């Protein structure tokens, strides 16, 4: 029993150490993207071109971690660290870049683990999706024209690409 508690404690410390390393790395794999709109389905669509161009830049700090996961009606965010209140926004892929917004979750300043983002339309196995950090303009309601994507010190949007597992066996 004592060794199990010790092992859990070590795992928690290792997780937060990794999250801190991501924080200091500042999302170096993030990139600025431009997104169009999709008129091919009945789902709500968002043209993100102007929003991405007007992203919040500077020393706004934040980082996130999300792993590949099974398809579903929500996305599990492994870790988020925000220097201020903000949003985790899930986008579907369109031609290798973030497309339509599927869901958003408001989070307060600080560290968060194991957060679920509910989606308007579920993810599909074998496809690519993006989690992007956005600012919170103070009204508590997500609006992609006001709650803009956050950028790191290198002026890159803080985002992470992930895939859904094609089948229960992971193939």
C-alpha positions as CSV (number, residue, x, y, z in Angstrom):
1,X,0.0,0.0,0.0
2,X,2.8,2.4,1.0
3,X,4.7,1.7,-2.2
4,X,1.6,2.3,-4.3
5,X,1.2,5.8,-2.8
6,X,4.9,6.4,-3.4
7,X,4.6,5.4,-7.0
8,X,1.5,7.6,-7.5
9,X,3.4,10.5,-6.0
10,X,6.4,10.0,-8.3
11,X,4.0,9.8,-11.3
12,X,2.3,13.1,-10.3
13,X,5.7,14.8,-9.8
14,X,6.9,13.5,-13.2
15,X,3.7,14.7,-14.9
16,X,4.1,18.2,-13.5
17,X,7.8,18.3,-14.3
18,X,6.9,17.4,-18.0
19,X,4.2,20.1,-18.0
20,X,6.6,22.6,-16.7
21,X,9.1,21.7,-19.5
22,X,6.3,22.2,-22.0
23,X,5.6,25.6,-20.3
24,X,9.2,26.7,-20.8
25,X,9.4,25.3,-24.3
26,X,6.5,27.6,-25.2
27,X,4.9,25.4,-27.8
28,X,7.8,25.4,-30.2
29,X,5.9,23.1,-32.6
30,X,3.0,25.6,-32.8
31,X,2.5,27.4,-36.1
32,X,0.3,30.2,-37.4
33,X,-2.5,28.8,-39.6
34,X,-5.3,30.2,-41.8
35,X,-8.6,28.5,-41.9
36,X,-11.5,28.7,-44.4
37,X,-15.1,27.8,-44.1
38,X,-16.9,24.5,-45.0
39,X,-20.3,24.6,-46.7
40,X,-20.4,20.9,-47.4
41,X,-22.2,19.9,-44.2
42,X,-24.9,21.2,-41.9
43,X,-22.6,21.7,-38.9
44,X,-21.9,25.2,-37.7
45,X,-18.9,26.6,-39.5
46,X,-16.4,29.4,-38.7
47,X,-14.2,31.3,-41.1
48,X,-11.1,31.8,-38.9
49,X,-8.9,33.8,-41.4
50,X,-9.4,37.2,-39.7
51,X,-9.4,35.7,-36.2
52,X,-6.1,33.9,-36.7
53,X,-4.5,37.0,-38.2
54,X,-5.6,39.1,-35.2
55,X,-4.3,36.6,-32.6
56,X,-3.2,37.8,-29.2
57,X,0.6,37.9,-29.3
58,X,3.4,38.9,-27.0
59,X,4.3,37.3,-23.7
60,X,1.0,35.6,-23.1
61,X,1.9,32.3,-21.5
62,X,0.1,29.0,-21.9
63,X,0.7,25.4,-22.9
64,X,-1.3,22.3,-23.5
65,X,-0.9,18.6,-23.9
66,X,-3.3,16.3,-25.6
67,X,-2.7,12.7,-26.8
68,X,-4.2,10.6,-29.6
69,X,-7.5,9.2,-28.4
70,X,-10.6,7.2,-29.3
71,X,-13.4,9.1,-31.2
72,X,-16.3,10.5,-29.2
73,X,-18.4,13.4,-28.1
74,X,-15.6,15.0,-26.1
75,X,-11.9,15.4,-26.2
76,X,-9.6,14.7,-23.2
77,X,-7.0,17.4,-22.6
78,X,-4.2,15.9,-20.6
79,X,-2.7,19.2,-19.3
80,X,-3.2,22.9,-19.7
81,X,-1.3,25.7,-18.0
82,X,-2.7,29.2,-18.4
83,X,-1.2,32.5,-17.2
84,X,-4.7,34.0,-17.4
85,X,-8.3,32.7,-17.9
86,X,-8.7,31.2,-21.3
87,X,-10.3,28.6,-23.6
88,X,-9.3,25.3,-25.0
89,X,-10.9,25.1,-28.5
90,X,-11.1,21.9,-30.6
91,X,-10.9,22.2,-34.4
92,X,-11.4,19.5,-37.0
93,X,-8.7,19.2,-39.7
94,X,-9.1,20.8,-43.2
95,X,-6.3,20.2,-45.6
96,X,-3.6,19.9,-42.9
97,X,-4.7,23.0,-40.9
98,X,-7.4,23.7,-38.3
99,X,-10.9,24.0,-39.7
100,X,-14.3,24.2,-38.1
101,X,-14.6,24.7,-34.4
102,X,-16.2,21.6,-32.7
103,X,-16.2,22.7,-29.1
104,X,-14.7,25.0,-26.5
105,X,-14.0,24.8,-22.7
106,X,-13.3,27.8,-20.5
107,X,-10.6,27.3,-17.9
108,X,-9.3,29.6,-15.2
109,X,-5.7,30.7,-14.7
110,X,-3.3,28.0,-13.5
111,X,-2.7,24.3,-14.1
112,X,-5.4,21.8,-15.2
113,X,-5.2,18.1,-15.8
114,X,-7.7,15.7,-17.3
115,X,-10.1,18.3,-18.6
116,X,-12.9,17.2,-21.1
117,X,-14.0,19.5,-23.9
118,X,-17.6,18.7,-25.0
119,X,-18.1,18.8,-28.7
120,X,-21.1,20.0,-30.8
121,X,-20.3,17.1,-33.2
122,X,-18.2,14.1,-32.2
123,X,-14.8,13.2,-33.6
124,X,-14.4,10.3,-36.1
125,X,-11.8,7.6,-35.8
126,X,-8.7,7.9,-37.9
127,X,-8.9,11.7,-38.4
128,X,-6.8,14.6,-37.3
129,X,-7.9,17.4,-34.9
130,X,-6.4,20.4,-33.2
131,X,-6.5,21.8,-29.7
132,X,-5.8,25.6,-29.6
133,X,-5.6,27.9,-26.6
134,X,-7.6,31.2,-26.8
135,X,-7.8,34.2,-24.5
136,X,-11.0,35.0,-22.5
137,X,-12.3,38.5,-23.1
138,X,-14.0,38.6,-19.7
139,X,-17.6,37.9,-20.6
140,X,-17.4,34.1,-20.0
141,X,-18.9,33.3,-23.4
142,X,-16.7,31.9,-26.2
143,X,-16.7,34.0,-29.3
144,X,-14.0,33.3,-31.9
145,X,-13.9,36.9,-33.0
146,X,-13.2,38.2,-29.5
147,X,-11.5,35.3,-27.7
148,X,-8.5,35.1,-30.0
149,X,-5.9,32.3,-30.2
150,X,-2.9,32.8,-27.9
151,X,0.6,33.0,-29.2
152,X,3.9,32.1,-27.6
153,X,7.1,34.2,-27.3
154,X,8.0,33.2,-30.9
155,X,4.6,34.7,-32.1
156,X,3.3,31.2,-32.9
157,X,-0.2,30.1,-32.1
158,X,-0.3,27.7,-29.1
159,X,-1.8,24.6,-30.4
160,X,-1.4,20.8,-30.5
161,X,-2.4,18.4,-33.2
162,X,-3.8,15.0,-32.3
163,X,-5.5,12.1,-34.0
164,X,-8.4,9.8,-33.1
165,X,-7.8,6.1,-33.0
166,X,-9.3,4.4,-36.0
167,X,-10.6,1.3,-34.2
168,X,-10.8,0.0,-30.6
169,X,-7.6,-2.0,-31.3
170,X,-5.8,1.3,-32.2
171,X,-5.3,0.4,-35.9
